[in-house]
């Protein structure tokens, strides 16, 4: 069964990291800018590594152009 999590993304950070801020809520820092979908791709890669799954198992459900996103992990 897929899991839905809430994510806040901070682009153009000095380092990449992930922090659990609540039940199924995370804050992710990425070093790339939000332009050209770079921050979304970096976010999915960080989540895939954190949850030990393939990036293809993770997708953005909503918030594609926002810092606040809903992510589905299957």
BELGIQUI-V79605 format. One record per residue. N is the residue number from 0. PHI is phi in whole degrees, -180 to 180 (999 if undefined). OMEGA is omega in radians with two decimals (* if undefined). Layout:
n=N phi=PHI omega=OMEGA
n=N phi=PHI omega=OMEGA
//
This chain:
n=0 phi=999 omega=-3.11
n=1 phi=-65 omega=3.11
n=2 phi=-110 omega=3.08
n=3 phi=-106 omega=3.09
n=4 phi=-125 omega=3.06
n=5 phi=-98 omega=-3.10
n=6 phi=-134 omega=2.96
n=7 phi=-112 omega=-3.07
n=8 phi=-108 omega=3.04
n=9 phi=-110 omega=-3.13
n=10 phi=-84 omega=3.10
n=11 phi=58 omega=3.10
n=12 phi=-83 omega=3.11
n=13 phi=-79 omega=3.12
n=14 phi=-148 omega=3.08
n=15 phi=-99 omega=3.09
n=16 phi=-159 omega=3.11
n=17 phi=-134 omega=-3.13
n=18 phi=-139 omega=3.08
n=19 phi=-81 omega=-3.07
n=20 phi=-108 omega=-3.14
n=21 phi=-178 omega=3.11
n=22 phi=-69 omega=-3.11
n=23 phi=59 omega=3.07
n=24 phi=-128 omega=-3.06
n=25 phi=-138 omega=2.95
n=26 phi=-118 omega=-3.10
n=27 phi=-126 omega=3.05
n=28 phi=-107 omega=3.09
n=29 phi=-125 omega=-3.07
n=30 phi=-85 omega=-3.07
n=31 phi=-87 omega=3.10
n=32 phi=-78 omega=-3.14
n=33 phi=-74 omega=-3.10
n=34 phi=-68 omega=3.07
n=35 phi=55 omega=3.05
n=36 phi=67 omega=-3.08
n=37 phi=-64 omega=-3.12
n=38 phi=-67 omega=3.10
n=39 phi=-63 omega=3.14
n=40 phi=-63 omega=3.11
n=41 phi=-64 omega=3.11
n=42 phi=-61 omega=-3.14
n=43 phi=-64 omega=3.11
n=44 phi=-66 omega=3.13
n=45 phi=-64 omega=3.12
n=46 phi=-65 omega=3.13
n=47 phi=-62 omega=3.12
n=48 phi=-68 omega=-3.12
n=49 phi=-63 omega=-3.11
n=50 phi=-93 omega=3.09
n=51 phi=54 omega=3.13
n=52 phi=-142 omega=3.13
n=53 phi=-76 omega=3.10
n=54 phi=-57 omega=3.14
n=55 phi=-69 omega=3.11
n=56 phi=-89 omega=-3.09
n=57 phi=-124 omega=3.10
n=58 phi=-144 omega=3.10
n=59 phi=-84 omega=-3.14
n=60 phi=-86 omega=3.09
n=61 phi=-152 omega=-3.14
n=62 phi=88 omega=-3.09
n=63 phi=-53 omega=-3.12
n=64 phi=-111 omega=-3.11
n=65 phi=-121 omega=3.04
n=66 phi=-78 omega=3.10
n=67 phi=-100 omega=-3.05
n=68 phi=-131 omega=2.91
n=69 phi=-106 omega=-3.07
n=70 phi=-119 omega=3.07
n=71 phi=-105 omega=3.11
n=72 phi=-117 omega=-3.13
n=73 phi=-104 omega=*
//
